[in-house]
Amino acid sequence: MISNTIWVVGASSGIGRELARQYAQAGNNVLVSARRLEKLEELVQEAPDQITAVQLDVVDEDSIESATKRVFEGDSTPGTIILNAGIYKPMSHTHFMARNAEETMIVNYLGVVRMIENILPRLLKAKSGKIVVVASVAGYIGLPLSLAYGPTKAALINLCEALRIELMGSGVSIQLVNPGFVKTPLTAQNKFQMPFLLDADDAAKRILKGIDGDQFEIAFPRRFAYLLKLIRMLPYAISLPLLKKMTGS
Ligand SMILES: NC(=O)c1ccc[n+]([C@@H]2O[C@H](COP(=O)([O-])OP(=O)(O)OC[C@H]3O[C@@H](n4cnc5c(N)ncnc54)[C@H](OP(=O)(O)O)[C@@H]3O)[C@@H](O)[C@H]2O)c1
């Protein structure tokens, strides 16, 4: 039976860790996954009765299969699965590397695809459950330094749009999270001043609130997300030079 347990994939640091903490603090059972078991165990120590670690590498099909089996055959089958695992390697035209693009696509995009392949049939069978995919506002439009990362998030946005349409009426829902800049180990690599930067606990609060509702997209900070959406609607002859100027690239 599907319960209201939450499964956070990519929970060993940053946004995912804060999501797990806040769900546990609110009294939920939480399953936490990532590759670094020691980090997950630290999280478990914060609320041992509510948080359970399930080690998982989204690049490894066997690992996904056995973790999903373990999770869905346990006492507390998750009703909400948050697919948050991701990597970011800043890449610009001067260091253009296919290997970087490939690695990022395998984790950020195919990692989500492989998770959905394992989860979706179970949710469809139960006619209930929610999949939450963490993409990024970087998927709205091409941005400097995002030559490897941005395309993975654009692909996720497109995938979620299509799934949202197909899943209508199935009892299973899908939500898309598009954060702006959040202070985490992932963005600690950025040397530039990040506009509208949020703390991870603030980002997690906004995501929790969005998941409580059922609107398709949870995008924040709103001013930043709307600004980028607006720029995306402009003709390229205006939007691309504007982005060059705004980012100082
Ligand atoms: N921070 C931002 O400004 C920002 C903005 C928009 C979107 N996002 C997205 O938000 C998500 C979380 O990012 P974050 O900023 O919180 O970064 P983070 O602190 O680096 O966390 C990334 C998480 O993904 C996990 N992960 C990476 N590769 C994995 C793999 N192969 N298998 C399983 N788990 C894996 C990491 O765990 P292990 O290393 O232990 O496996 C970690 O728990 C990412 O999808 C990111 O793209 C972040």
The ligand as an ORCA input file, in Angstrom:
! r2SCAN-3c Opt
* xyz 0 1
  N      22.041     24.772     -5.614
  C      21.418     25.388     -6.607
  O      21.556     26.611     -6.795
  C      20.496     24.639     -7.507
  C      19.703     25.388     -8.392
  C      18.825     24.721     -9.244
  C      18.748     23.348     -9.203
  N      19.534     22.636     -8.341
  C      19.420     21.182     -8.351
  O      19.078     20.747     -7.048
  C      19.557     19.410     -6.859
  C      20.339     19.361     -5.554
  O      21.483     20.189     -5.681
  P      22.264     20.836     -4.462
  O      22.536     22.239     -4.841
  O      21.596     20.543     -3.195
  O      23.650     20.061     -4.616
  P      24.508     19.124     -3.657
  O      24.555     19.670     -2.269
  O      25.774     18.889     -4.375
  O      23.633     17.776     -3.610
  C      23.556     16.913     -4.700
  C      22.979     15.598     -4.198
  O      22.896     14.703     -5.327
  C      23.484     13.477     -4.953
  N      24.038     12.775     -6.085
  C      24.928     13.213     -7.008
  N      25.232     12.231     -7.876
  C      24.526     11.143     -7.492
  C      24.428      9.805     -7.971
  N      25.136      9.385     -9.022
  N      23.582      8.957     -7.351
  C      22.870      9.354     -6.267
  N      22.926     10.604     -5.763
  C      23.762     11.475     -6.359
  C      24.584     13.860     -3.949
  O      24.893     12.755     -3.125
  P      26.207     11.837     -3.219
  O      27.321     12.689     -3.719
  O      26.373     11.362     -1.806
  O      25.832     10.730     -4.133
  C      23.858     14.930     -3.158
  O      23.071     14.344     -2.157
  C      20.390     19.078     -8.090
  O      19.617     18.339     -9.011
  C      20.707     20.454     -8.675
  O      20.940     20.399    -10.060
  C      20.407     23.252     -7.490
*
